[in-house]
Amino acid sequence: MSEPNALKPALASPQPPVIVVENLTARFGDNTIFEKVSFQVHKGEILVILGGSGCGKSTLLKHMIGLNRPYAGRVLVNGIDANTKIDKELHKLQRGIGVLFQSGALFGSMTLADNIALPLQEYTDLSPATIELVVKMKLGLVQLSGYENHLPEEISGGMKKRAGLARAMALDPHVLFFDEPSAGLDPITSAELDILINNINAGMGTTMVIVTHELESIFNIAHRVVMLDKSAKGKIAEGDPRVLKDTSTDPRVINFFHRRPPALKEKQV
């Protein structure tokens, strides 16, 4: 397993966009979370969505995977707008997407093997023997060989994240989405997960969209970032995080990448 690369370079050459976000607005009731957000995610890219608490990172992710409907704008995945498709077409589109939620979202009463087999049973006509083989391959890919018959409660938090990743990859999706993959993990386990993400991206060319605020992980894994801001209700920066850290003139971007809290206002006497 390779060491995490603290100076991860951008993609060698631009690739076609796999995901296109166009003028996306998210609103719940009278509360606008963000508005008119636009960006693209290119084939084979690891794009990180970042920003302070409450800026709408997870909300944006849910819109991108089709869990939330846009108030305005749209999200295209391989040129397809999920919100305009009927069930059969949506089923096909969703098969090409894998999602790893914060908790891993494993079913507690099912073994790891059964958890990973579930999407294969739902979306394919593979035989039980073939599904068993695929499950073993996916667990091996995330360094969990031999844990097929373990329940989620019998493994550590980091192992749960890896098992959740194995399930997200069960159908060989061309896009993987991660919601705070390092949440709740110790620094060493978090670094191991960064290495695993990089290896999967490099080895399989999987396009990835990751929500995180962990600075070390951002520099280890991101080709590019999109930064949201709560007060701006939208995107305030986009690009290579190493370049943004050193060249941005926006104090919000500078404070984030240098871990500087905004200046506190003096109390009025």
Secondary structure by P-SEA (a helix, b strand, c coil): ccccccccccccccccccbbbcbbbbbccccccccccccccccccbbbbbbcccccaaaaaaaaacccccccccccccccccccccaaaaaaaaaabbbbcccccccccccaaaaaaccccccccccaaaaaaaaaaaaaaaccccccccccccccaaaaaaaaaaaaacccccbbbbccccccccaaaaaaaaaaaaaaaaacbbbbbbbcccaaaaaaccccbbbbbcccccccccccaaaaacccccaaaaaaaaccccccccccc
